[in-house]
């Protein structure tokens, strides 16, 4: 919370959550650019810097900046736990009505933050903003070709796996209204947290809006990108989000091969050269039956996903401030001496 000159506390308009691991080389420019970008747009903000077990001078730089008056809230711990854990710790510490997330390596310029805040103000129906380099008007600069291709096609596949028609679901550049994060139970410790947030938010009925952004290659420090781990986690998530992508593809392949084999058998039968004892007949039957079963698995998986989304919508409803207020209101009782338990929910200020 921010403290006014009269000693009263107030919630900042914006909290900027920045996870970082060994980013001391980027910190001076980062803090300066964040302050310049956000202070020109809103009256009060805080930077929630999450030191994710850095082994360089990151924490010392943060403490020095805070001592010189930077609006910093520092969250630190010794062991590197991953971006997801760092973001979850940052969300828990943030007090702003709007929570922004951005990288510490300046791959997205802090000047995008006022654009996201402006987008939320212009779209009151939207619950969160996603910055995308693949949206119309976005772009990339000095990003390695291999990583860019992987990111572009990975986002395209993952975008097909979930509703919302977003072109970027793996990026960190986002701005959330507080009820979004309060309505979700997040679990991921790694970079898949970006997918988890979008998936659960869309399932719960929160409305996204996408804006163009420019992704720039890292200029200082070492990249934390891990090719195999990223590809594996994203593929698993896409199949988990839409099982029909996996089971439907495999089932259709089996059925296609089975139908081709069946047509070949018909041609042999018409020519009088069919031998019923050949294993091709049994293989055709097995392929068709297996393909149908795999398609059914995909259908059942899709039904499970729908049930999971309904649970997220119920969770959002139960966690909403209005619902909490109704739960906390004491029910009328015929016994005036019966005890009443009061609950208090934190109601976010309107944005």
Helices and strands as residue ranges (DSSP letters): E 2-3, E 9-10, E 14-20, H 24-39, E 45-52, H 58-67, E 72-77, H 83-93, E 98-101, H 112-122, E 128-132, E 139-141, H 145-161, E 174-177, H 178-182, H 193-204, E 208-212, E 214-216, H 227-241, H 244-271, H 279-319, H 321-328
